[in-house]
Amino acid sequence: MIRLKAITSDDKLYKWAMALLAESFPECERRGSKLQLKVMEHPHYKLEAITDDNVPVGVVGYFDTPDFIYFENFCILPDKRNGGYGSATLRLLTENLQKPFILEAEIPQDDITRRRIEFYKRNGMAVNTFSHIQPHYRKNDEDLPLLILTYGKPITQAQYDGFRKYLDCNVDVGGSWCAQNV
């Protein structure tokens, strides 16, 4: 049975989760260790292990805000991919959802990125048409254009604007939350 288990910075799963994130995402799509430790203190941020019968098979990192859930990082162990864990995790997080569920994905440019978008679509995600740049995780990161996907249906321009403002203040390394807490 798939479940989510909270990870704290002093949890034995923390180093495992950081290693999996480093293996799964390029540097520009994840925080450095110092900022990751700080974001663990953010009141909306959750880092959780995806478990199958208490055995960790993946990691999710997300912000659960009053207005939306921002699904920031999502990865499954390489030897567990294509085993249904990703779909089961998305179902777990989106069932009975009363607010938008938002994630970013690469603009499809090759077979892997096209397959990723198709996976999200099969799991109820809608591609939005907003021009979007990922929040920066390091001060010198270049802009990274990404797609915005939302569960069930696209969000409105006003919802996107609120989401973007939240990212700029709370997630981007230059935002006010980061500046006050790093």
MDTraj code that builds the backbone (N, CA, C; nanometers):
import mdtraj as md
import numpy as np

residues = "MET ILE ARG LEU LYS ALA ILE THR SER ASP ASP LYS LEU TYR LYS TRP ALA MET ALA LEU LEU ALA GLU SER PHE PRO GLU CYS GLU ARG ARG GLY SER LYS LEU GLN LEU LYS VAL MET GLU HIS PRO HIS TYR LYS LEU GLU ALA ILE THR ASP ASP ASN VAL PRO VAL GLY VAL VAL GLY TYR PHE ASP THR PRO ASP PHE ILE TYR PHE GLU ASN PHE CYS ILE LEU PRO ASP LYS ARG ASN GLY GLY TYR GLY SER ALA THR LEU ARG LEU LEU THR GLU ASN LEU GLN LYS PRO PHE ILE LEU GLU ALA GLU ILE PRO GLN ASP ASP ILE THR ARG ARG ARG ILE GLU PHE TYR LYS ARG ASN GLY MET ALA VAL ASN THR PHE SER HIS ILE GLN PRO HIS TYR ARG LYS ASN ASP GLU ASP LEU PRO LEU LEU ILE LEU THR TYR GLY LYS PRO ILE THR GLN ALA GLN TYR ASP GLY PHE ARG LYS TYR LEU ASP CYS ASN VAL ASP VAL GLY GLY SER TRP CYS ALA GLN ASN VAL".split()
xyz = np.array([
    [0.0839, -0.1186, 0.0000],
    [0.0000, 0.0000, 0.0000],
    [0.0881, 0.1246, 0.0000],
    [0.0569, 0.2151, -0.0916],
    [0.1334, 0.3397, -0.1044],
    [0.0895, 0.4381, 0.0033],
    [0.1877, 0.4926, 0.0717],
    [0.1641, 0.5955, 0.1729],
    [0.2740, 0.6995, 0.1636],
    [0.2473, 0.8153, 0.2247],
    [0.3483, 0.9199, 0.2343],
    [0.3941, 0.9306, 0.3783],
    [0.5259, 0.9401, 0.3981],
    [0.5837, 0.9511, 0.5318],
    [0.6641, 1.0800, 0.5376],
    [0.6287, 1.1664, 0.6314],
    [0.6996, 1.2935, 0.6476],
    [0.8470, 1.2689, 0.6784],
    [0.9314, 1.3529, 0.6187],
    [1.0759, 1.3478, 0.6428],
    [1.1162, 1.4798, 0.7067],
    [1.1895, 1.4727, 0.8151],
    [1.2456, 1.5921, 0.8778],
    [1.3958, 1.5944, 0.8501],
    [1.4566, 1.7088, 0.8738],
    [1.5994, 1.7223, 0.8437],
    [1.6874, 1.6329, 0.9319],
    [1.6356, 1.5882, 1.0454],
    [1.7146, 1.4983, 1.1304],
    [1.6713, 1.3524, 1.1171],
    [1.5849, 1.3248, 1.0223],
    [1.5354, 1.1907, 0.9944],
    [1.6419, 1.1125, 0.9178],
    [1.6516, 0.9827, 0.9410],
    [1.7491, 0.9014, 0.8678],
    [1.7179, 0.8965, 0.7181],
    [1.5924, 0.9224, 0.6796],
    [1.5549, 0.9242, 0.5392],
    [1.5984, 1.0529, 0.4676],
    [1.6369, 1.1556, 0.5428],
    [1.6697, 1.2833, 0.4817],
    [1.7855, 1.2698, 0.3821],
    [1.8952, 1.2084, 0.4223],
    [2.0105, 1.1935, 0.3321],
    [1.9727, 1.1086, 0.2115],
    [1.8935, 1.0048, 0.2331],
    [1.8474, 0.9202, 0.1229],
    [1.7648, 1.0023, 0.0242],
    [1.6745, 1.0838, 0.0766],
    [1.5892, 1.1672, -0.0084],
    [1.6730, 1.2672, -0.0869],
    [1.7711, 1.3305, -0.0227],
    [1.8559, 1.4276, -0.0915],
    [1.9377, 1.3602, -0.2023],
    [1.9844, 1.2402, -0.1766],
    [2.0601, 1.1670, -0.2798],
    [1.9698, 1.1322, -0.3984],
    [1.8462, 1.0916, -0.3722],
    [1.7538, 1.0592, -0.4808],
    [1.7171, 1.1842, -0.5609],
    [1.6953, 1.2952, -0.4927],
    [1.6671, 1.4207, -0.5633],
    [1.7863, 1.4613, -0.6510],
    [1.9078, 1.4468, -0.5990],
    [2.0279, 1.4825, -0.6754],
    [2.0447, 1.3917, -0.7969],
    [2.0079, 1.2658, -0.7821],
    [2.0171, 1.1714, -0.8938],
    [1.9090, 1.1992, -0.9990],
    [1.7951, 1.2491, -0.9560],
    [1.6787, 1.2637, -1.0432],
    [1.6656, 1.3998, -1.1095],
    [1.7250, 1.5041, -1.0508],
    [1.7077, 1.6402, -1.1022],
    [1.8428, 1.7071, -1.1225],
    [1.8567, 1.7837, -1.2315],
    [1.9796, 1.8627, -1.2463],
    [1.9835, 1.9717, -1.1388],
    [2.1016, 2.0262, -1.1139],
    [2.1182, 2.1289, -1.0096],
    [2.0205, 2.2437, -1.0234],
    [1.9941, 2.2865, -1.1456],
    [1.9077, 2.4035, -1.1644],
    [1.7612, 2.3748, -1.1291],
    [1.7251, 2.2481, -1.1038],
    [1.5867, 2.2130, -1.0706],
    [1.5703, 2.1674, -0.9260],
    [1.6712, 2.1957, -0.8425],
    [1.6621, 2.1600, -0.7004],
    [1.7505, 2.2543, -0.6195],
    [1.7242, 2.2615, -0.4896],
    [1.8013, 2.3480, -0.4002],
    [1.9353, 2.2850, -0.3640],
    [2.0282, 2.3724, -0.3279],
    [2.1507, 2.3263, -0.2653],
    [2.1197, 2.2840, -0.1224],
    [2.2132, 2.2177, -0.0574],
    [2.1875, 2.1604, 0.0748],
    [2.1511, 2.2654, 0.1801],
    [2.2163, 2.3817, 0.1780],
    [2.1877, 2.4850, 0.2782],
    [2.0444, 2.5369, 0.2643],
    [2.0032, 2.5694, 0.1423],
    [1.8678, 2.6201, 0.1211],
    [1.7630, 2.5107, 0.1438],
    [1.7965, 2.3852, 0.1112],
    [1.7024, 2.2761, 0.1371],
    [1.6760, 2.2628, 0.2863],
    [1.7803, 2.2712, 0.3659],
    [1.7604, 2.2642, 0.5117],
    [1.6726, 2.3790, 0.5603],
    [1.6914, 2.4979, 0.5039],
    [1.6101, 2.6127, 0.5446],
    [1.4649, 2.5976, 0.5023],
    [1.4408, 2.5505, 0.3798],
    [1.3021, 2.5397, 0.3330],
    [1.2251, 2.4357, 0.4149],
    [1.2959, 2.3445, 0.4775],
    [1.2294, 2.2459, 0.5641],
    [1.1579, 2.3160, 0.6804],
    [1.1975, 2.4393, 0.7111],
    [1.1354, 2.5173, 0.8184],
    [1.0152, 2.5983, 0.7700],
    [0.9942, 2.6041, 0.6387],
    [0.8828, 2.6830, 0.5839],
    [0.7514, 2.6191, 0.6287],
    [0.6561, 2.6988, 0.6761],
    [0.5318, 2.6416, 0.7294],
    [0.4465, 2.5666, 0.6268],
    [0.4655, 2.5915, 0.4978],
    [0.3850, 2.5228, 0.3962],
    [0.4575, 2.4050, 0.3310],
    [0.5887, 2.3946, 0.3528],
    [0.6685, 2.2949, 0.2815],
    [0.6609, 2.1572, 0.3464],
    [0.6500, 2.0557, 0.2613],
    [0.6504, 1.9173, 0.3078],
    [0.7468, 1.8371, 0.2206],
    [0.8310, 1.7595, 0.2837],
    [0.9156, 1.6625, 0.2161],
    [0.8715, 1.5268, 0.2680],
    [0.8332, 1.4380, 0.1754],
    [0.7796, 1.3089, 0.2180],
    [0.8368, 1.1957, 0.1340],
    [0.8562, 1.0830, 0.2005],
    [0.8957, 0.9611, 0.1305],
    [0.7687, 0.8923, 0.0824],
    [0.7723, 0.8447, -0.0401],
    [0.6661, 0.7589, -0.0918],
    [0.7054, 0.6185, -0.0483],
    [0.6177, 0.5513, 0.0254],
    [0.6522, 0.4184, 0.0742],
    [0.5525, 0.3144, 0.0230],
    [0.6018, 0.1939, 0.0079],
    [0.5201, 0.0778, -0.0268],
    [0.5452, -0.0235, 0.0838],
    [0.4448, -0.0466, 0.1669],
    [0.4610, -0.1331, 0.2852],
    [0.5815, -0.0902, 0.3682],
    [0.5912, 0.0413, 0.3923],
    [0.6955, 0.1052, 0.4733],
    [0.8348, 0.1020, 0.4122],
    [0.8481, 0.0605, 0.2867],
    [0.9769, 0.0622, 0.2170],
    [0.9778, 0.1848, 0.1255],
    [1.0749, 0.2767, 0.1417],
    [1.0767, 0.3965, 0.0581],
    [1.1043, 0.3637, -0.0889],
    [1.0198, 0.4218, -0.1768],
    [1.0351, 0.4003, -0.3204],
    [1.0478, 0.5321, -0.3965],
    [1.0268, 0.6445, -0.3283],
    [1.0349, 0.7737, -0.3951],
    [1.0247, 0.8888, -0.2977],
    [1.0295, 1.0096, -0.3530],
    [1.0275, 1.1324, -0.2728],
    [0.9361, 1.2342, -0.3402],
    [0.8612, 1.3079, -0.2581],
    [0.7872, 1.4244, -0.3050],
    [0.8220, 1.5417, -0.2142],
    [0.8354, 1.6580, -0.2761],
    [0.8531, 1.7828, -0.2035],
    [0.7489, 1.8792, -0.2561],
    [0.6720, 1.9397, -0.1677],
    [0.5652, 2.0285, -0.2136],
    [0.5294, 2.1316, -0.1083],
    [0.4623, 2.2364, -0.1553],
    [0.4110, 2.3419, -0.0693],
    [0.2593, 2.3265, -0.0653],
    [0.2047, 2.3073, 0.0529],
    [0.0599, 2.2959, 0.0723],
    [0.0129, 2.4286, 0.1307],
    [-0.0299, 2.5184, 0.0426],
    [-0.0697, 2.6534, 0.0828],
    [-0.2214, 2.6578, 0.1014],
    [-0.2753, 2.7643, 0.1576],
    [-0.4211, 2.7752, 0.1691],
    [-0.4928, 2.7769, 0.0340],
    [-0.4234, 2.8231, -0.0730],
    [-0.4894, 2.8399, -0.2019],
    [-0.4588, 2.7328, -0.3053],
    [-0.3519, 2.6561, -0.2885],
    [-0.3129, 2.5546, -0.3865],
    [-0.2065, 2.4651, -0.3255],
    [-0.1820, 2.3537, -0.3926],
    [-0.0665, 2.2685, -0.3641],
    [0.0292, 2.2838, -0.4811],
    [0.1531, 2.3193, -0.4507],
    [0.2573, 2.3303, -0.5524],
    [0.3490, 2.2097, -0.5374],
    [0.3374, 2.1203, -0.6311],
    [0.4122, 1.9949, -0.6325],
    [0.5478, 2.0235, -0.6952],
    [0.6486, 2.0451, -0.6120],
    [0.7772, 2.0954, -0.6578],
    [0.8704, 1.9861, -0.7108],
    [0.8890, 1.8805, -0.6364],
    [0.9769, 1.7706, -0.6767],
    [0.9045, 1.6381, -0.6583],
    [0.9290, 1.5468, -0.7499],
    [0.8616, 1.4180, -0.7507],
    [0.9527, 1.3197, -0.8214],
    [0.9984, 1.2178, -0.7506],
    [1.0843, 1.1189, -0.8153],
    [1.0675, 0.9823, -0.7497],
    [1.0853, 0.8815, -0.8317],
    [1.0760, 0.7420, -0.7908],
    [1.2144, 0.6803, -0.8116],
    [1.2530, 0.5876, -0.7243],
    [1.3797, 0.5174, -0.7429],
    [1.3873, 0.4604, -0.8849],
    [1.5026, 0.4706, -0.9502],
    [1.5127, 0.4237, -1.0889],
    [1.4651, 0.2797, -1.1097],
    [1.4960, 0.1903, -1.0168],
    [1.4550, 0.0505, -1.0357],
    [1.3079, 0.0252, -1.0027],
    [1.2375, 0.1281, -0.9562],
    [1.0943, 0.1155, -0.9240],
    [1.0064, 0.1909, -1.0243],
    [1.0681, 0.2621, -1.1190],
    [0.9916, 0.3389, -1.2171],
    [0.9117, 0.2449, -1.3071],
    [0.8017, 0.2970, -1.3572],
    [0.7093, 0.2209, -1.4428],
    [0.6406, 0.1077, -1.3671],
    [0.6358, 0.1200, -1.2355],
    [0.5694, 0.0189, -1.1532],
    [0.4387, 0.0671, -1.0928],
    [0.3904, 0.1831, -1.1364],
    [0.2635, 0.2350, -1.0862],
    [0.2764, 0.3268, -0.9654],
    [0.3963, 0.3467, -0.9140],
    [0.4139, 0.4301, -0.7950],
    [0.3827, 0.5770, -0.8215],
    [0.4220, 0.6264, -0.9370],
    [0.3944, 0.7663, -0.9700],
    [0.2450, 0.7929, -0.9787],
    [0.1735, 0.7091, -1.0512],
    [0.0276, 0.7258, -1.0633],
    [-0.0408, 0.7124, -0.9280],
    [0.0006, 0.6148, -0.8491],
    [-0.0606, 0.5950, -0.7170],
    [-0.0355, 0.7161, -0.6271],
    [0.0837, 0.7745, -0.6361],
    [0.1154, 0.8927, -0.5554],
    [0.0294, 1.0113, -0.5969],
    [0.0162, 1.0330, -0.7261],
    [-0.0684, 1.1429, -0.7735],
    [-0.2132, 1.1233, -0.7296],
    [-0.2641, 1.0006, -0.7388],
    [-0.4019, 0.9743, -0.6920],
    [-0.4152, 1.0052, -0.5428],
    [-0.3172, 0.9628, -0.4658],
    [-0.3206, 0.9859, -0.3212],
    [-0.3247, 1.1357, -0.2890],
    [-0.2470, 1.2141, -0.3613],
    [-0.2390, 1.3574, -0.3344],
    [-0.3559, 1.4374, -0.3920],
    [-0.4235, 1.3838, -0.4917],
    [-0.5297, 1.4616, -0.5558],
    [-0.6705, 1.4145, -0.5200],
    [-0.6846, 1.3010, -0.4520],
    [-0.8197, 1.2572, -0.4169],
    [-0.8792, 1.3523, -0.3133],
    [-1.0043, 1.3868, -0.3344],
    [-1.0784, 1.4778, -0.2454],
    [-1.0152, 1.6163, -0.2349],
    [-0.9416, 1.6551, -0.3345],
    [-0.8726, 1.7839, -0.3343],
    [-0.9728, 1.8980, -0.3509],
    [-0.9598, 2.0006, -0.2694],
    [-1.0501, 2.1156, -0.2730],
    [-0.9824, 2.2431, -0.3222],
    [-0.8606, 2.2304, -0.3733],
    [-0.7877, 2.3472, -0.4238],
    [-0.6999, 2.3013, -0.5387],
    [-0.6519, 2.3937, -0.6196],
    [-0.5688, 2.3548, -0.7336],
    [-0.4410, 2.2816, -0.6913],
    [-0.4059, 2.1834, -0.7706],
    [-0.2827, 2.1055, -0.7572],
    [-0.1982, 2.1407, -0.8793],
    [-0.0835, 2.2044, -0.8567],
    [-0.0034, 2.2632, -0.9639],
    [0.1363, 2.2015, -0.9647],
    [0.1837, 2.1697, -1.0839],
    [0.3219, 2.1250, -1.0965],
    [0.3825, 2.1822, -1.2233],
    [0.5150, 2.1777, -1.2282],
    [0.5898, 2.2243, -1.3444],
    [0.6513, 2.1026, -1.4135],
    [0.6654, 2.1118, -1.5449],
    [0.7325, 2.0056, -1.6203],
    [0.8067, 2.0679, -1.7371],
    [0.9082, 1.9961, -1.7838],
    [0.9867, 2.0436, -1.8959],
    [0.8992, 2.0564, -2.0207],
    [0.9309, 2.1520, -2.1023],
    [0.8657, 2.1649, -2.2315],
    [0.9099, 2.0443, -2.3144],
    [0.8155, 1.9702, -2.3724],
    [0.8535, 1.8475, -2.4435],
    [0.9458, 1.8755, -2.5625],
    [1.0652, 1.8165, -2.5566],
    [1.1631, 1.8361, -2.6628],
    [1.2245, 1.7049, -2.7091],
    [1.2024, 1.5989, -2.6351],
    [1.2576, 1.4687, -2.6715],
    [1.1620, 1.3606, -2.6213],
    [1.1976, 1.2356, -2.6422],
    [1.1086, 1.1259, -2.6063],
    [1.0778, 1.1236, -2.4561],
    [1.1785, 1.1459, -2.3738],
    [1.1586, 1.1406, -2.2285],
    [1.0643, 1.2515, -2.1818],
    [1.0863, 1.3738, -2.2272],
    [1.0008, 1.4841, -2.1825],
    [0.8596, 1.4714, -2.2396],
    [0.8461, 1.4174, -2.3602],
    [0.7116, 1.3933, -2.4152],
    [0.6397, 1.2847, -2.3353],
    [0.7114, 1.1790, -2.3009],
    [0.6508, 1.0711, -2.2209],
    [0.6099, 1.1220, -2.0833],
    [0.6886, 1.2123, -2.0247],
    [0.6550, 1.2667, -1.8927],
    [0.5238, 1.3458, -1.8994],
    [0.5091, 1.4296, -2.0014],
    [0.3854, 1.5067, -2.0160],
    [0.2670, 1.4123, -2.0372],
    [0.2843, 1.3095, -2.1181],
    [0.1757, 1.2129, -2.1414],
    [0.1397, 1.1388, -2.0130],
    [0.2382, 1.1065, -1.9295],
    [0.2121, 1.0444, -1.7989],
    [0.1229, 1.1354, -1.7150],
    [0.1581, 1.2625, -1.7074],
    [0.0778, 1.3551, -1.6284],
    [-0.0630, 1.3693, -1.6846],
    [-0.0748, 1.3759, -1.8161],
    [-0.2085, 1.3860, -1.8771],
    [-0.2924, 1.2623, -1.8451],
    [-0.2325, 1.1430, -1.8560],
    [-0.3050, 1.0188, -1.8226],
    [-0.3527, 1.0181, -1.6786],
    [-0.2842, 1.0943, -1.5943],
    [-0.3176, 1.0991, -1.4527],
    [-0.3989, 1.2227, -1.4162],
    [-0.4687, 1.2787, -1.5139],
    [-0.5651, 1.3851, -1.4871],
    [-0.5120, 1.5268, -1.4883],
    [-0.3882, 1.5454, -1.5296],
    [-0.3306, 1.6792, -1.5310],
    [-0.3606, 1.7477, -1.6641],
    [-0.3896, 1.8779, -1.6582],
    [-0.4151, 1.9599, -1.7762],
    [-0.2971, 2.0541, -1.7970],
    [-0.2561, 2.0688, -1.9216],
    [-0.1487, 2.1616, -1.9560],
    [-0.2085, 2.3017, -1.9671],
    [-0.1476, 2.3964, -1.8967],
    [-0.1900, 2.5368, -1.9010],
    [-0.1073, 2.6115, -2.0050],
    [-0.1557, 2.7253, -2.0499],
    [-0.0888, 2.7991, -2.1576],
    [-0.0045, 2.9162, -2.1086],
    [0.0150, 2.9303, -1.9801],
    [0.0916, 3.0425, -1.9266],
    [0.2390, 3.0318, -1.9636],
    [0.3002, 3.1440, -1.9930],
    [0.4439, 3.1503, -2.0105],
    [0.5032, 3.1495, -1.8692],
    [0.5859, 3.0499, -1.8374],
    [0.6281, 3.0300, -1.6988],
    [0.7779, 3.0043, -1.6905],
    [0.8402, 3.0657, -1.5919],
    [0.9811, 3.0435, -1.5603],
    [0.9877, 2.9812, -1.4210],
    [1.0638, 2.8732, -1.4088],
    [1.0822, 2.8077, -1.2791],
    [1.1447, 2.9036, -1.1789],
    [1.1065, 2.8954, -1.0511],
    [1.1776, 2.9746, -0.9502],
    [1.3263, 2.9361, -0.9513],
    [1.4100, 3.0318, -0.9200],
    [1.5541, 3.0060, -0.9179],
    [1.5924, 2.9466, -0.7827],
    [1.6741, 2.8417, -0.7857],
    [1.7196, 2.7761, -0.6629],
    [1.8604, 2.8185, -0.6229],
    [1.9268, 2.8894, -0.7115],
    [2.0586, 2.9458, -0.6843],
    [2.0623, 3.0853, -0.7450],
    [2.1399, 3.1733, -0.6860],
    [2.1409, 3.3131, -0.7301],
    [2.1798, 3.3297, -0.8770],
    [2.2656, 3.2460, -0.9290],
    [2.3141, 3.2636, -1.0658],
    [2.2465, 3.1720, -1.1677],
    [2.1402, 3.1052, -1.1287],
    [2.0699, 3.0177, -1.2233],
    [2.0110, 3.0987, -1.3376],
    [2.0190, 3.0434, -1.4582],
    [1.9538, 3.1045, -1.5735],
    [1.8048, 3.0741, -1.5668],
    [1.7254, 3.1530, -1.6374],
    [1.5823, 3.1272, -1.6448],
    [1.5585, 2.9922, -1.7107],
    [1.4636, 2.9162, -1.6540],
    [1.4277, 2.7859, -1.7090],
    [1.2781, 2.7864, -1.7409],
    [1.2418, 2.7991, -1.8694],
    [1.1004, 2.7954, -1.9063],
    [1.0436, 2.6546, -1.8849],
    [0.9282, 2.6472, -1.8230],
    [0.8612, 2.5198, -1.7970],
    [0.7128, 2.5327, -1.8284],
    [0.6476, 2.4178, -1.8406],
    [0.5022, 2.4146, -1.8525],
    [0.4404, 2.4109, -1.7142],
    [0.3210, 2.4642, -1.7032],
    [0.2413, 2.4523, -1.5814],
    [0.1310, 2.3510, -1.6098],
    [0.1200, 2.2518, -1.5234],
    [0.0131, 2.1535, -1.5321],
    [-0.0683, 2.1607, -1.4041],
    [-0.1976, 2.1400, -1.4167],
    [-0.2868, 2.1434, -1.3006],
    [-0.3810, 2.0240, -1.3063],
    [-0.4155, 1.9757, -1.1907],
    [-0.5033, 1.8591, -1.1842],
    [-0.6466, 1.8974, -1.2211],
    [-0.7048, 1.8169, -1.3085],
    [-0.8461, 1.8320, -1.3422],
    [-0.8745, 1.9293, -1.4535],
    [-0.8328, 2.0520, -1.4360],
    [-0.8602, 2.1556, -1.5356],
    [-0.7575, 2.2678, -1.5218],
    [-0.7436, 2.3471, -1.6274],
    [-0.6512, 2.4609, -1.6173],
    [-0.6966, 2.5609, -1.5101],
    [-0.6015, 2.6373, -1.4604],
    [-0.6340, 2.7437, -1.3662],
    [-0.6565, 2.8730, -1.4435],
    [-0.7153, 2.9705, -1.3759],
    [-0.7408, 3.1007, -1.4375],
    [-0.6147, 3.1865, -1.4333],
    [-0.6171, 3.2957, -1.5072],
    [-0.5055, 3.3899, -1.5040],
    [-0.4852, 3.4436, -1.3623],
    [-0.5940, 3.4755, -1.2925],
    [-0.5843, 3.5267, -1.1548],
    [-0.5218, 3.4217, -1.0626],
    [-0.5588, 3.2948, -1.0787],
    [-0.4993, 3.1893, -0.9966],
    [-0.3505, 3.1749, -1.0286],
    [-0.3170, 3.1806, -1.1572],
    [-0.1759, 3.1723, -1.1945],
    [-0.0981, 3.2904, -1.1362],
    [-0.1545, 3.4093, -1.1444],
    [-0.0862, 3.5281, -1.0915],
    [-0.0592, 3.5133, -0.9418],
    [-0.1554, 3.4609, -0.8663],
    [-0.1357, 3.4369, -0.7232],
    [-0.0287, 3.3315, -0.6982],
    [-0.0300, 3.2261, -0.7786],
    [0.0707, 3.1207, -0.7706],
    [0.2095, 3.1778, -0.7987],
    [0.2213, 3.2573, -0.9056],
    [0.3500, 3.3154, -0.9429],
    [0.4026, 3.4057, -0.8320],
    [0.3144, 3.4860, -0.7746],
    [0.3557, 3.5748, -0.6652],
    [0.4066, 3.4927, -0.5464],
    [0.3368, 3.3829, -0.5165],
    [0.3801, 3.2960, -0.4068],
    [0.5196, 3.2402, -0.4362],
    [0.5408, 3.1905, -0.5587],
    [0.6719, 3.1372, -0.5943],
    [0.7803, 3.2431, -0.5790],
    [0.7540, 3.3621, -0.6291],
    [0.8530, 3.4698, -0.6223],
    [0.8878, 3.5066, -0.4789],
    [0.7913, 3.5022, -0.3896],
    [0.8151, 3.5400, -0.2494],
    [0.8690, 3.4252, -0.1642],
    [0.8261, 3.3014, -0.1899],
    [0.8533, 3.1903, -0.0990],
    [0.9463, 3.0826, -0.1511],
    [0.9598, 3.0714, -0.2817],
    [1.0359, 2.9608, -0.3385],
    [1.1640, 3.0102, -0.4049],
    [1.1574, 3.1152, -0.4837],
    [1.2739, 3.1699, -0.5519],
    [1.3776, 3.2141, -0.4489],
    [1.5049, 3.1841, -0.4771],
    [1.6122, 3.2167, -0.3832],
    [1.6181, 3.3671, -0.3539],
    [1.5688, 3.4494, -0.4455],
    [1.5693, 3.5935, -0.4236],
    [1.4419, 3.6444, -0.3562],
    [1.3504, 3.5554, -0.3256],
    [1.2233, 3.5961, -0.2637],
    [1.2381, 3.6380, -0.1201],
    [1.1356, 3.7043, -0.0681],
    [1.1424, 3.7593, 0.0671],
    [1.1553, 3.6514, 0.1741],
    [1.0857, 3.5371, 0.1603],
    [1.0992, 3.4319, 0.2614],
    [1.2411, 3.3796, 0.2645],
    [1.2967, 3.3520, 0.1477],
    [1.4336, 3.3004, 0.1404],
    [1.5331, 3.4028, 0.1950],
    [1.5162, 3.5289, 0.1562],
    [1.6102, 3.6318, 0.2002],
    [1.6109, 3.6470, 0.3521],
    [1.4946, 3.6302, 0.4150],
    [1.4855, 3.6442, 0.5613],
    [1.5343, 3.5212, 0.6342],
    [1.5393, 3.4056, 0.5673],
    [1.5650, 3.2803, 0.6377],
    [1.6936, 3.2080, 0.5982],
    [1.7713, 3.2682, 0.5081],
    [1.8967, 3.2023, 0.4689],
    [2.0134, 3.2799, 0.5240],
])
top = md.Topology()
chain = top.add_chain()
for i, resn in enumerate(residues, 1):
    res = top.add_residue(resn, chain, resSeq=i)
    for name in ("N", "CA", "C"):
        top.add_atom(name, md.element.get_by_symbol(name[0]), res)
traj = md.Trajectory(xyz[None], top)
